[in-house]
Amino acid sequence: MLYYALVFLVVAIIAGVLGFGGIAGASAGIAQILFFLFLAFLIISLVAGLMRRT
């Protein structure tokens, strides 16, 4: 999931440089959503791992 967030971020940067504002905004929004989903799953995984050990 982090890979796809980085892919959308790169697409957003390239689209922004080339002047495609709508595509850049949409790609940046998707990248942001995927990044925060990745962080949420990471935290849930860490908490579940800590609970399993005790």
mmCIF entry with sequence, helices, sheets and N, C-alpha, C, O atoms, coordinates in Angstrom:
data_MODEL
# 
_entry.id   MODEL 
# 
_entity.id                         1 
_entity.type                       polymer 
_entity.pdbx_number_of_molecules   1 
# 
_entity_poly.entity_id                      1 
_entity_poly.type                           'polypeptide(L)' 
_entity_poly.nstd_linkage                   no 
_entity_poly.nstd_monomer                   no 
_entity_poly.pdbx_seq_one_letter_code       MLYYALVFLVVAIIAGVLGFGGIAGASAGIAQILFFLFLAFLIISLVAGLMRRT 
_entity_poly.pdbx_seq_one_letter_code_can   MLYYALVFLVVAIIAGVLGFGGIAGASAGIAQILFFLFLAFLIISLVAGLMRRT 
_entity_poly.pdbx_strand_id                 A 
# 
loop_
_entity_poly_seq.entity_id 
_entity_poly_seq.num 
_entity_poly_seq.mon_id 
_entity_poly_seq.hetero 
1 1  MET n 
1 2  LEU n 
1 3  TYR n 
1 4  TYR n 
1 5  ALA n 
1 6  LEU n 
1 7  VAL n 
1 8  PHE n 
1 9  LEU n 
1 10 VAL n 
1 11 VAL n 
1 12 ALA n 
1 13 ILE n 
1 14 ILE n 
1 15 ALA n 
1 16 GLY n 
1 17 VAL n 
1 18 LEU n 
1 19 GLY n 
1 20 PHE n 
1 21 GLY n 
1 22 GLY n 
1 23 ILE n 
1 24 ALA n 
1 25 GLY n 
1 26 ALA n 
1 27 SER n 
1 28 ALA n 
1 29 GLY n 
1 30 ILE n 
1 31 ALA n 
1 32 GLN n 
1 33 ILE n 
1 34 LEU n 
1 35 PHE n 
1 36 PHE n 
1 37 LEU n 
1 38 PHE n 
1 39 LEU n 
1 40 ALA n 
1 41 PHE n 
1 42 LEU n 
1 43 ILE n 
1 44 ILE n 
1 45 SER n 
1 46 LEU n 
1 47 VAL n 
1 48 ALA n 
1 49 GLY n 
1 50 LEU n 
1 51 MET n 
1 52 ARG n 
1 53 ARG n 
1 54 THR n 
# 
_struct_asym.id          A 
_struct_asym.entity_id   1 
# 
loop_
_struct_conf.conf_type_id 
_struct_conf.id 
_struct_conf.pdbx_PDB_helix_id 
_struct_conf.beg_label_comp_id 
_struct_conf.beg_label_asym_id 
_struct_conf.beg_label_seq_id 
_struct_conf.pdbx_beg_PDB_ins_code 
_struct_conf.end_label_comp_id 
_struct_conf.end_label_asym_id 
_struct_conf.end_label_seq_id 
_struct_conf.pdbx_end_PDB_ins_code 
_struct_conf.beg_auth_comp_id 
_struct_conf.beg_auth_asym_id 
_struct_conf.beg_auth_seq_id 
_struct_conf.end_auth_comp_id 
_struct_conf.end_auth_asym_id 
_struct_conf.end_auth_seq_id 
_struct_conf.pdbx_PDB_helix_class 
_struct_conf.details 
_struct_conf.pdbx_PDB_helix_length 
HELX_P HELX_P1 AA1 LEU A 2  ? LEU A 18 ? LEU A 2  LEU A 18 1 ? 17 
HELX_P HELX_P2 AA2 GLY A 21 ? ARG A 53 ? GLY A 21 ARG A 53 1 ? 33 
# 
_struct_conf_type.id          HELX_P 
_struct_conf_type.criteria    ? 
_struct_conf_type.reference   ? 
# 
loop_
_atom_site.group_PDB 
_atom_site.id 
_atom_site.type_symbol 
_atom_site.label_atom_id 
_atom_site.label_alt_id 
_atom_site.label_comp_id 
_atom_site.label_asym_id 
_atom_site.label_entity_id 
_atom_site.label_seq_id 
_atom_site.pdbx_PDB_ins_code 
_atom_site.Cartn_x 
_atom_site.Cartn_y 
_atom_site.Cartn_z 
_atom_site.occupancy 
_atom_site.B_iso_or_equiv 
_atom_site.pdbx_formal_charge 
_atom_site.auth_seq_id 
_atom_site.auth_comp_id 
_atom_site.auth_asym_id 
_atom_site.auth_atom_id 
_atom_site.pdbx_PDB_model_num 
ATOM 1   N N  . MET A 1 1  ? 0.829  -1.183  0.000   1.00 0.00 ? 1  MET A N  1 
ATOM 2   C CA . MET A 1 1  ? 0.000  0.000   0.000   1.00 0.00 ? 1  MET A CA 1 
ATOM 3   C C  . MET A 1 1  ? 0.879  1.254   0.000   1.00 0.00 ? 1  MET A C  1 
ATOM 4   O O  . MET A 1 1  ? 0.551  2.253   -0.640  1.00 0.00 ? 1  MET A O  1 
ATOM 5   N N  . LEU A 1 2  ? 1.973  1.189   0.709   1.00 0.00 ? 2  LEU A N  1 
ATOM 6   C CA . LEU A 1 2  ? 2.877  2.335   0.711   1.00 0.00 ? 2  LEU A CA 1 
ATOM 7   C C  . LEU A 1 2  ? 3.461  2.548   -0.680  1.00 0.00 ? 2  LEU A C  1 
ATOM 8   O O  . LEU A 1 2  ? 3.694  3.685   -1.090  1.00 0.00 ? 2  LEU A O  1 
ATOM 9   N N  . TYR A 1 3  ? 3.696  1.463   -1.401  1.00 0.00 ? 3  TYR A N  1 
ATOM 10  C CA . TYR A 1 3  ? 4.213  1.554   -2.766  1.00 0.00 ? 3  TYR A CA 1 
ATOM 11  C C  . TYR A 1 3  ? 3.251  2.346   -3.648  1.00 0.00 ? 3  TYR A C  1 
ATOM 12  O O  . TYR A 1 3  ? 3.675  3.219   -4.405  1.00 0.00 ? 3  TYR A O  1 
ATOM 13  N N  . TYR A 1 4  ? 1.952  2.039   -3.548  1.00 0.00 ? 4  TYR A N  1 
ATOM 14  C CA . TYR A 1 4  ? 0.972  2.740   -4.371  1.00 0.00 ? 4  TYR A CA 1 
ATOM 15  C C  . TYR A 1 4  ? 0.852  4.207   -3.970  1.00 0.00 ? 4  TYR A C  1 
ATOM 16  O O  . TYR A 1 4  ? 0.633  5.065   -4.825  1.00 0.00 ? 4  TYR A O  1 
ATOM 17  N N  . ALA A 1 5  ? 0.992  4.501   -2.685  1.00 0.00 ? 5  ALA A N  1 
ATOM 18  C CA . ALA A 1 5  ? 0.977  5.893   -2.252  1.00 0.00 ? 5  ALA A CA 1 
ATOM 19  C C  . ALA A 1 5  ? 2.141  6.655   -2.870  1.00 0.00 ? 5  ALA A C  1 
ATOM 20  O O  . ALA A 1 5  ? 1.977  7.796   -3.304  1.00 0.00 ? 5  ALA A O  1 
ATOM 21  N N  . LEU A 1 6  ? 3.305  6.038   -2.912  1.00 0.00 ? 6  LEU A N  1 
ATOM 22  C CA . LEU A 1 6  ? 4.463  6.690   -3.514  1.00 0.00 ? 6  LEU A CA 1 
ATOM 23  C C  . LEU A 1 6  ? 4.304  6.833   -5.018  1.00 0.00 ? 6  LEU A C  1 
ATOM 24  O O  . LEU A 1 6  ? 4.741  7.829   -5.595  1.00 0.00 ? 6  LEU A O  1 
ATOM 25  N N  . VAL A 1 7  ? 3.681  5.849   -5.660  1.00 0.00 ? 7  VAL A N  1 
ATOM 26  C CA . VAL A 1 7  ? 3.440  5.940   -7.103  1.00 0.00 ? 7  VAL A CA 1 
ATOM 27  C C  . VAL A 1 7  ? 2.518  7.114   -7.409  1.00 0.00 ? 7  VAL A C  1 
ATOM 28  O O  . VAL A 1 7  ? 2.791  7.894   -8.321  1.00 0.00 ? 7  VAL A O  1 
ATOM 29  N N  . PHE A 1 8  ? 1.429  7.247   -6.655  1.00 0.00 ? 8  PHE A N  1 
ATOM 30  C CA . PHE A 1 8  ? 0.511  8.360   -6.881  1.00 0.00 ? 8  PHE A CA 1 
ATOM 31  C C  . PHE A 1 8  ? 1.174  9.690   -6.566  1.00 0.00 ? 8  PHE A C  1 
ATOM 32  O O  . PHE A 1 8  ? 0.876  10.694  -7.214  1.00 0.00 ? 8  PHE A O  1 
ATOM 33  N N  . LEU A 1 9  ? 2.067  9.718   -5.583  1.00 0.00 ? 9  LEU A N  1 
ATOM 34  C CA . LEU A 1 9  ? 2.787  10.945  -5.272  1.00 0.00 ? 9  LEU A CA 1 
ATOM 35  C C  . LEU A 1 9  ? 3.684  11.352  -6.431  1.00 0.00 ? 9  LEU A C  1 
ATOM 36  O O  . LEU A 1 9  ? 3.743  12.530  -6.782  1.00 0.00 ? 9  LEU A O  1 
ATOM 37  N N  . VAL A 1 10 ? 4.378  10.400  -7.027  1.00 0.00 ? 10 VAL A N  1 
ATOM 38  C CA . VAL A 1 10 ? 5.235  10.697  -8.174  1.00 0.00 ? 10 VAL A CA 1 
ATOM 39  C C  . VAL A 1 10 ? 4.396  11.169  -9.353  1.00 0.00 ? 10 VAL A C  1 
ATOM 40  O O  . VAL A 1 10 ? 4.777  12.112  -10.047 1.00 0.00 ? 10 VAL A O  1 
ATOM 41  N N  . VAL A 1 11 ? 3.258  10.522  -9.587  1.00 0.00 ? 11 VAL A N  1 
ATOM 42  C CA . VAL A 1 11 ? 2.365  10.954  -10.663 1.00 0.00 ? 11 VAL A CA 1 
ATOM 43  C C  . VAL A 1 11 ? 1.880  12.380  -10.417 1.00 0.00 ? 11 VAL A C  1 
ATOM 44  O O  . VAL A 1 11 ? 1.802  13.180  -11.349 1.00 0.00 ? 11 VAL A O  1 
ATOM 45  N N  . ALA A 1 12 ? 1.557  12.697  -9.177  1.00 0.00 ? 12 ALA A N  1 
ATOM 46  C CA . ALA A 1 12 ? 1.103  14.043  -8.839  1.00 0.00 ? 12 ALA A CA 1 
ATOM 47  C C  . ALA A 1 12 ? 2.202  15.078  -9.079  1.00 0.00 ? 12 ALA A C  1 
ATOM 48  O O  . ALA A 1 12 ? 1.935  16.164  -9.594  1.00 0.00 ? 12 ALA A O  1 
ATOM 49  N N  . ILE A 1 13 ? 3.419  14.744  -8.711  1.00 0.00 ? 13 ILE A N  1 
ATOM 50  C CA . ILE A 1 13 ? 4.529  15.684  -8.905  1.00 0.00 ? 13 ILE A CA 1 
ATOM 51  C C  . ILE A 1 13 ? 4.783  15.905  -10.394 1.00 0.00 ? 13 ILE A C  1 
ATOM 52  O O  . ILE A 1 13 ? 4.963  17.041  -10.832 1.00 0.00 ? 13 ILE A O  1 
ATOM 53  N N  . ILE A 1 14 ? 4.798  14.828  -11.167 1.00 0.00 ? 14 ILE A N  1 
ATOM 54  C CA . ILE A 1 14 ? 5.034  14.960  -12.606 1.00 0.00 ? 14 ILE A CA 1 
ATOM 55  C C  . ILE A 1 14 ? 3.902  15.739  -13.267 1.00 0.00 ? 14 ILE A C  1 
ATOM 56  O O  . ILE A 1 14 ? 4.152  16.602  -14.108 1.00 0.00 ? 14 ILE A O  1 
ATOM 57  N N  . ALA A 1 15 ? 2.666  15.441  -12.896 1.00 0.00 ? 15 ALA A N  1 
ATOM 58  C CA . ALA A 1 15 ? 1.525  16.151  -13.473 1.00 0.00 ? 15 ALA A CA 1 
ATOM 59  C C  . ALA A 1 15 ? 1.552  17.630  -13.076 1.00 0.00 ? 15 ALA A C  1 
ATOM 60  O O  . ALA A 1 15 ? 1.200  18.494  -13.880 1.00 0.00 ? 15 ALA A O  1 
ATOM 61  N N  . GLY A 1 16 ? 1.963  17.918  -11.858 1.00 0.00 ? 16 GLY A N  1 
ATOM 62  C CA . GLY A 1 16 ? 2.054  19.306  -11.417 1.00 0.00 ? 16 GLY A CA 1 
ATOM 63  C C  . GLY A 1 16 ? 3.115  20.081  -12.177 1.00 0.00 ? 16 GLY A C  1 
ATOM 64  O O  . GLY A 1 16 ? 2.910  21.242  -12.531 1.00 0.00 ? 16 GLY A O  1 
ATOM 65  N N  . VAL A 1 17 ? 4.236  19.449  -12.423 1.00 0.00 ? 17 VAL A N  1 
ATOM 66  C CA . VAL A 1 17 ? 5.317  20.100  -13.169 1.00 0.00 ? 17 VAL A CA 1 
ATOM 67  C C  . VAL A 1 17 ? 4.882  20.375  -14.608 1.00 0.00 ? 17 VAL A C  1 
ATOM 68  O O  . VAL A 1 17 ? 5.220  21.411  -15.180 1.00 0.00 ? 17 VAL A O  1 
ATOM 69  N N  . LEU A 1 18 ? 4.129  19.437  -15.186 1.00 0.00 ? 18 LEU A N  1 
ATOM 70  C CA . LEU A 1 18 ? 3.694  19.591  -16.564 1.00 0.00 ? 18 LEU A CA 1 
ATOM 71  C C  . LEU A 1 18 ? 2.462  20.493  -16.709 1.00 0.00 ? 18 LEU A C  1 
ATOM 72  O O  . LEU A 1 18 ? 2.058  20.808  -17.828 1.00 0.00 ? 18 LEU A O  1 
ATOM 73  N N  . GLY A 1 19 ? 1.872  20.906  -15.601 1.00 0.00 ? 19 GLY A N  1 
ATOM 74  C CA . GLY A 1 19 ? 0.767  21.852  -15.655 1.00 0.00 ? 19 GLY A CA 1 
ATOM 75  C C  . GLY A 1 19 ? -0.620 21.239  -15.642 1.00 0.00 ? 19 GLY A C  1 
ATOM 76  O O  . GLY A 1 19 ? -1.599 21.932  -15.915 1.00 0.00 ? 19 GLY A O  1 
ATOM 77  N N  . PHE A 1 20 ? -0.724 19.971  -15.335 1.00 0.00 ? 20 PHE A N  1 
ATOM 78  C CA . PHE A 1 20 ? -2.030 19.331  -15.251 1.00 0.00 ? 20 PHE A CA 1 
ATOM 79  C C  . PHE A 1 20 ? -2.514 19.396  -13.803 1.00 0.00 ? 20 PHE A C  1 
ATOM 80  O O  . PHE A 1 20 ? -2.318 18.455  -13.034 1.00 0.00 ? 20 PHE A O  1 
ATOM 81  N N  . GLY A 1 21 ? -3.139 20.495  -13.444 1.00 0.00 ? 21 GLY A N  1 
ATOM 82  C CA . GLY A 1 21 ? -3.514 20.734  -12.050 1.00 0.00 ? 21 GLY A CA 1 
ATOM 83  C C  . GLY A 1 21 ? -4.553 19.779  -11.518 1.00 0.00 ? 21 GLY A C  1 
ATOM 84  O O  . GLY A 1 21 ? -4.459 19.345  -10.370 1.00 0.00 ? 21 GLY A O  1 
ATOM 85  N N  . GLY A 1 22 ? -5.549 19.440  -12.329 1.00 0.00 ? 22 GLY A N  1 
ATOM 86  C CA . GLY A 1 22 ? -6.601 18.543  -11.864 1.00 0.00 ? 22 GLY A CA 1 
ATOM 87  C C  . GLY A 1 22 ? -6.089 17.148  -11.576 1.00 0.00 ? 22 GLY A C  1 
ATOM 88  O O  . GLY A 1 22 ? -6.426 16.549  -10.555 1.00 0.00 ? 22 GLY A O  1 
ATOM 89  N N  . ILE A 1 23 ? -5.283 16.640  -12.472 1.00 0.00 ? 23 ILE A N  1 
ATOM 90  C CA . ILE A 1 23 ? -4.715 15.301  -12.281 1.00 0.00 ? 23 ILE A CA 1 
ATOM 91  C C  . ILE A 1 23 ? -3.758 15.308  -11.090 1.00 0.00 ? 23 ILE A C  1 
ATOM 92  O O  . ILE A 1 23 ? -3.725 14.358  -10.308 1.00 0.00 ? 23 ILE A O  1 
ATOM 93  N N  . ALA A 1 24 ? -2.988 16.373  -10.958 1.00 0.00 ? 24 ALA A N  1 
ATOM 94  C CA . ALA A 1 24 ? -2.039 16.462  -9.846  1.00 0.00 ? 24 ALA A CA 1 
ATOM 95  C C  . ALA A 1 24 ? -2.778 16.497  -8.511  1.00 0.00 ? 24 ALA A C  1 
ATOM 96  O O  . ALA A 1 24 ? -2.368 15.838  -7.554  1.00 0.00 ? 24 ALA A O  1 
ATOM 97  N N  . GLY A 1 25 ? -3.855 17.256  -8.447  1.00 0.00 ? 25 GLY A N  1 
ATOM 98  C CA . GLY A 1 25 ? -4.627 17.339  -7.201  1.00 0.00 ? 25 GLY A CA 1 
ATOM 99  C C  . GLY A 1 25 ? -5.270 16.016  -6.839  1.00 0.00 ? 25 GLY A C  1 
ATOM 100 O O  . GLY A 1 25 ? -5.257 15.609  -5.677  1.00 0.00 ? 25 GLY A O  1 
ATOM 101 N N  . ALA A 1 26 ? -5.836 15.341  -7.840  1.00 0.00 ? 26 ALA A N  1 
ATOM 102 C CA . ALA A 1 26 ? -6.471 14.053  -7.585  1.00 0.00 ? 26 ALA A CA 1 
ATOM 103 C C  . ALA A 1 26 ? -5.448 13.007  -7.155  1.00 0.00 ? 26 ALA A C  1 
ATOM 104 O O  . ALA A 1 26 ? -5.692 12.241  -6.223  1.00 0.00 ? 26 ALA A O  1 
ATOM 105 N N  . SER A 1 27 ? -4.314 12.976  -7.826  1.00 0.00 ? 27 SER A N  1 
ATOM 106 C CA . SER A 1 27 ? -3.273 12.006  -7.473  1.00 0.00 ? 27 SER A CA 1 
ATOM 107 C C  . SER A 1 27 ? -2.711 12.286  -6.084  1.00 0.00 ? 27 SER A C  1 
ATOM 108 O O  . SER A 1 27 ? -2.441 11.355  -5.326  1.00 0.00 ? 27 SER A O  1 
ATOM 109 N N  . ALA A 1 28 ? -2.537 13.534  -5.753  1.00 0.00 ? 28 ALA A N  1 
ATOM 110 C CA . ALA A 1 28 ? -2.040 13.873  -4.421  1.00 0.00 ? 28 ALA A CA 1 
ATOM 111 C C  . ALA A 1 28 ? -3.051 13.485  -3.347  1.00 0.00 ? 28 ALA A C  1 
ATOM 112 O O  . ALA A 1 28 ? -2.670 13.026  -2.270  1.00 0.00 ? 28 ALA A O  1 
ATOM 113 N N  . GLY A 1 29 ? -4.324 13.665  -3.632  1.00 0.00 ? 29 GLY A N  1 
ATOM 114 C CA . GLY A 1 29 ? -5.357 13.263  -2.678  1.00 0.00 ? 29 GLY A CA 1 
ATOM 115 C C  . GLY A 1 29 ? -5.377 11.761  -2.467  1.00 0.00 ? 29 GLY A C  1 
ATOM 116 O O  . GLY A 1 29 ? -5.487 11.292  -1.334  1.00 0.00 ? 29 GLY A O  1 
ATOM 117 N N  . ILE A 1 30 ? -5.271 11.006  -3.547  1.00 0.00 ? 30 ILE A N  1 
ATOM 118 C CA . ILE A 1 30 ? -5.242 9.547   -3.439  1.00 0.00 ? 30 ILE A CA 1 
ATOM 119 C C  . ILE A 1 30 ? -3.999 9.103   -2.682  1.00 0.00 ? 30 ILE A C  1 
ATOM 120 O O  . ILE A 1 30 ? -4.073 8.206   -1.843  1.00 0.00 ? 30 ILE A O  1 
ATOM 121 N N  . ALA A 1 31 ? -2.867 9.719   -2.967  1.00 0.00 ? 31 ALA A N  1 
ATOM 122 C CA . ALA A 1 31 ? -1.624 9.365   -2.270  1.00 0.00 ? 31 ALA A CA 1 
ATOM 123 C C  . ALA A 1 31 ? -1.742 9.647   -0.774  1.00 0.00 ? 31 ALA A C  1 
ATOM 124 O O  . ALA A 1 31 ? -1.267 8.865   0.050   1.00 0.00 ? 31 ALA A O  1 
ATOM 125 N N  . GLN A 1 32 ? -2.368 10.750  -0.430  1.00 0.00 ? 32 GLN A N  1 
ATOM 126 C CA . GLN A 1 32 ? -2.531 11.098  0.981   1.00 0.00 ? 32 GLN A CA 1 
ATOM 127 C C  . GLN A 1 32 ? -3.437 10.088  1.687   1.00 0.00 ? 32 GLN A C  1 
ATOM 128 O O  . GLN A 1 32 ? -3.135 9.660   2.801   1.00 0.00 ? 32 GLN A O  1 
ATOM 129 N N  . ILE A 1 33 ? -4.537 9.708   1.053   1.00 0.00 ? 33 ILE A N  1 
ATOM 130 C CA . ILE A 1 33 ? -5.448 8.729   1.649   1.00 0.00 ? 33 ILE A CA 1 
ATOM 131 C C  . ILE A 1 33 ? -4.747 7.393   1.835   1.00 0.00 ? 33 ILE A C  1 
ATOM 132 O O  . ILE A 1 33 ? -4.865 6.778   2.896   1.00 0.00 ? 33 ILE A O  1 
ATOM 133 N N  . LEU A 1 34 ? -4.020 6.933   0.822   1.00 0.00 ? 34 LEU A N  1 
ATOM 134 C CA . LEU A 1 34 ? -3.318 5.655   0.924   1.00 0.00 ? 34 LEU A CA 1 
ATOM 135 C C  . LEU A 1 34 ? -2.241 5.689   2.000   1.00 0.00 ? 34 LEU A C  1 
ATOM 136 O O  . LEU A 1 34 ? -2.036 4.700   2.704   1.00 0.00 ? 34 LEU A O  1 
ATOM 137 N N  . PHE A 1 35 ? -1.550 6.821   2.132   1.00 0.00 ? 35 PHE A N  1 
ATOM 138 C CA . PHE A 1 35 ? -0.509 6.934   3.152   1.00 0.00 ? 35 PHE A CA 1 
ATOM 139 C C  . PHE A 1 35 ? -1.106 6.840   4.553   1.00 0.00 ? 35 PHE A C  1 
ATOM 140 O O  . PHE A 1 35 ? -0.555 6.158   5.418   1.00 0.00 ? 35 PHE A O  1 
ATOM 141 N N  . PHE A 1 36 ? -2.226 7.519   4.779   1.00 0.00 ? 36 PHE A N  1 
ATOM 142 C CA . PHE A 1 36 ? -2.832 7.470   6.105   1.00 0.00 ? 36 PHE A CA 1 
ATOM 143 C C  . PHE A 1 36 ? -3.442 6.097   6.393   1.00 0.00 ? 36 PHE A C  1 
ATOM 144 O O  . PHE A 1 36 ? -3.444 5.654   7.542   1.00 0.00 ? 36 PHE A O  1 
ATOM 145 N N  . LEU A 1 37 ? -3.960 5.419   5.367   1.00 0.00 ? 37 LEU A N  1 
ATOM 146 C CA . LEU A 1 37 ? -4.418 4.046   5.564   1.00 0.00 ? 37 LEU A CA 1 
ATOM 147 C C  . LEU A 1 37 ? -3.246 3.136   5.938   1.00 0.00 ? 37 LEU A C  1 
ATOM 148 O O  . LEU A 1 37 ? -3.375 2.274   6.807   1.00 0.00 ? 37 LEU A O  1 
ATOM 149 N N  . PHE A 1 38 ? -2.103 3.334   5.274   1.00 0.00 ? 38 PHE A N  1 
ATOM 150 C CA . PHE A 1 38 ? -0.910 2.562   5.600   1.00 0.00 ? 38 PHE A CA 1 
ATOM 151 C C  . PHE A 1 38 ? -0.506 2.803   7.061   1.00 0.00 ? 38 PHE A C  1 
ATOM 152 O O  . PHE A 1 38 ? -0.188 1.855   7.779   1.00 0.00 ? 38 PHE A O  1 
ATOM 153 N N  . LEU A 1 39 ? -0.518 4.047   7.495   1.00 0.00 ? 39 LEU A N  1 
ATOM 154 C CA . LEU A 1 39 ? -0.153 4.342   8.880   1.00 0.00 ? 39 LEU A CA 1 
ATOM 155 C C  . LEU A 1 39 ? -1.127 3.703   9.866   1.00 0.00 ? 39 LEU A C  1 
ATOM 156 O O  . LEU A 1 39 ? -0.714 3.169   10.895  1.00 0.00 ? 39 LEU A O  1 
ATOM 157 N N  . ALA A 1 40 ? -2.414 3.758   9.550   1.00 0.00 ? 40 ALA A N  1 
ATOM 158 C CA . ALA A 1 40 ? -3.414 3.152   10.436  1.00 0.00 ? 40 ALA A CA 1 
ATOM 159 C C  . ALA A 1 40 ? -3.202 1.650   10.541  1.00 0.00 ? 40 ALA A C  1 
ATOM 160 O O  . ALA A 1 40 ? -3.250 1.095   11.638  1.00 0.00 ? 40 ALA A O  1 
ATOM 161 N N  . PHE A 1 41 ? -2.964 0.977   9.399   1.00 0.00 ? 41 PHE A N  1 
ATOM 162 C CA . PHE A 1 41 ? -2.732 -0.466  9.429   1.00 0.00 ? 41 PHE A CA 1 
ATOM 163 C C  . PHE A 1 41 ? -1.430 -0.801  10.145  1.00 0.00 ? 41 PHE A C  1 
ATOM 164 O O  . PHE A 1 41 ? -1.341 -1.825  10.823  1.00 0.00 ? 41 PHE A O  1 
ATOM 165 N N  . LEU A 1 42 ? -0.428 0.045   10.001  1.00 0.00 ? 42 LEU A N  1 
ATOM 166 C CA . LEU A 1 42 ? 0.835  -0.179  10.708  1.00 0.00 ? 42 LEU A CA 1 
ATOM 167 C C  . LEU A 1 42 ? 0.629  -0.115  12.220  1.00 0.00 ? 42 LEU A C  1 
ATOM 168 O O  . LEU A 1 42 ? 1.126  -0.970  12.953  1.00 0.00 ? 42 LEU A O  1 
ATOM 169 N N  . ILE A 1 43 ? -0.093 0.881   12.679  1.00 0.00 ? 43 ILE A N  1 
ATOM 170 C CA . ILE A 1 43 ? -0.341 1.028   14.126  1.00 0.00 ? 43 ILE A CA 1 
ATOM 171 C C  . ILE A 1 43 ? -1.167 -0.144  14.642  1.00 0.00 ? 43 ILE A C  1 
ATOM 172 O O  . ILE A 1 43 ? -0.874 -0.689  15.706  1.00 0.00 ? 43 ILE A O  1 
ATOM 173 N N  . ILE A 1 44 ? -2.201 -0.535  13.892  1.00 0.00 ? 44 ILE A N  1 
ATOM 174 C CA . ILE A 1 44 ? -3.025 -1.676  14.301  1.00 0.00 ? 44 ILE A CA 1 
ATOM 175 C C  . ILE A 1 44 ? -2.183 -2.940  14.366  1.00 0.00 ? 44 ILE A C  1 
ATOM 176 O O  . ILE A 1 44 ? -2.333 -3.735  15.293  1.00 0.00 ? 44 ILE A O  1 
ATOM 177 N N  . SER A 1 45 ? -1.307 -3.132  13.403  1.00 0.00 ? 45 SER A N  1 
ATOM 178 C CA . SER A 1 45 ? -0.447 -4.308  13.387  1.00 0.00 ? 45 SER A CA 1 
ATOM 179 C C  . SER A 1 45 ? 0.518  -4.311  14.569  1.00 0.00 ? 45 SER A C  1 
ATOM 180 O O  . SER A 1 45 ? 0.740  -5.349  15.193  1.00 0.00 ? 45 SER A O  1 
ATOM 181 N N  . LEU A 1 46 ? 1.086  -3.157  14.873  1.00 0.00 ? 46 LEU A N  1 
ATOM 182 C CA . LEU A 1 46 ? 2.011  -3.083  16.010  1.00 0.00 ? 46 LEU A CA 1 
ATOM 183 C C  . LEU A 1 46 ? 1.299  -3.359  17.328  1.00 0.00 ? 46 LEU A C  1 
ATOM 184 O O  . LEU A 1 46 ? 1.827  -4.070  18.182  1.00 0.00 ? 46 LEU A O  1 
ATOM 185 N N  . VAL A 1 47 ? 0.116  -2.806  17.495  1.00 0.00 ? 47 VAL A N  1 
ATOM 186 C CA . VAL A 1 47 ? -0.645 -3.035  18.728  1.00 0.00 ? 47 VAL A CA 1 
ATOM 187 C C  . VAL A 1 47 ? -1.041 -4.506  18.837  1.00 0.00 ? 47 VAL A C  1 
ATOM 188 O O  . VAL A 1 47 ? -0.954 -5.090  19.918  1.00 0.00 ? 47 VAL A O  1 
ATOM 189 N N  . ALA A 1 48 ? -1.471 -5.103  17.743  1.00 0.00 ? 48 ALA A N  1 
ATOM 190 C CA . ALA A 1 48 ? -1.849 -6.519  17.766  1.00 0.00 ? 48 ALA A CA 1 
ATOM 191 C C  . ALA A 1 48 ? -0.632 -7.390  18.084  1.00 0.00 ? 48 ALA A C  1 
ATOM 192 O O  . ALA A 1 48 ? -0.753 -8.378  18.808  1.00 0.00 ? 48 ALA A O  1 
ATOM 193 N N  . GLY A 1 49 ? 0.523  -7.036  17.556  1.00 0.00 ? 49 GLY A N  1 
ATOM 194 C CA . GLY A 1 49 ? 1.740  -7.785  17.852  1.00 0.00 ? 49 GLY A CA 1 
ATOM 195 C C  . GLY A 1 49 ? 2.141  -7.679  19.306  1.00 0.00 ? 49 GLY A C  1 
ATOM 196 O O  . GLY A 1 49 ? 2.594  -8.657  19.901  1.00 0.00 ? 49 GLY A O  1 
ATOM 197 N N  . LEU A 1 50 ? 1.980  -6.506  19.879  1.00 0.00 ? 50 LEU A N  1 
ATOM 198 C CA . LEU A 1 50 ? 2.293  -6.332  21.301  1.00 0.00 ? 50 LEU A CA 1 
ATOM 199 C C  . LEU A 1 50 ? 1.314  -7.074  22.179  1.00 0.00 ? 50 LEU A C  1 
ATOM 200 O O  . LEU A 1 50 ? 1.702  -7.608  23.218  1.00 0.00 ? 50 LEU A O  1 
ATOM 201 N N  . MET A 1 51 ? 0.042  -7.121  21.784  1.00 0.00 ? 51 MET A N  1 
ATOM 202 C CA . MET A 1 51 ? -0.968 -7.827  22.569  1.00 0.00 ? 51 MET A CA 1 
ATOM 203 C C  . MET A 1 51 ? -0.725 -9.341  22.525  1.00 0.00 ? 51 MET A C  1 
ATOM 204 O O  . MET A 1 51 ? -0.975 -10.048 23.502  1.00 0.00 ? 51 MET A O  1 
ATOM 205 N N  . ARG A 1 52 ? -0.237 -9.822  21.383  1.00 0.00 ? 52 ARG A N  1 
ATOM 206 C CA . ARG A 1 52 ? -0.012 -11.262 21.234  1.00 0.00 ? 52 ARG A CA 1 
ATOM 207 C C  . ARG A 1 52 ? 1.136  -11.735 22.113  1.00 0.00 ? 52 ARG A C  1 
ATOM 208 O O  . ARG A 1 52 ? 1.114  -12.860 22.613  1.00 0.00 ? 52 ARG A O  1 
ATOM 209 N N  . ARG A 1 53 ? 2.147  -10.878 22.306  1.00 0.00 ? 53 ARG A N  1 
ATOM 210 C CA . ARG A 1 53 ? 3.321  -11.259 23.099  1.00 0.00 ? 53 ARG A CA 1 
ATOM 211 C C  . ARG A 1 53 ? 3.006  -11.377 24.582  1.00 0.00 ? 53 ARG A C  1 
ATOM 212 O O  . ARG A 1 53 ? 3.616  -12.186 25.281  1.00 0.00 ? 53 ARG A O  1 
ATOM 213 N N  . THR A 1 54 ? 2.064  -10.582 25.070  1.00 0.00 ? 54 THR A N  1 
ATOM 214 C CA . THR A 1 54 ? 1.804  -10.593 26.513  1.00 0.00 ? 54 THR A CA 1 
ATOM 215 C C  . THR A 1 54 ? 0.762  -11.578 26.918  1.00 0.00 ? 54 THR A C  1 
ATOM 216 O O  . THR A 1 54 ? 0.446  -11.690 28.103  1.00 0.00 ? 54 THR A O  1 
# 
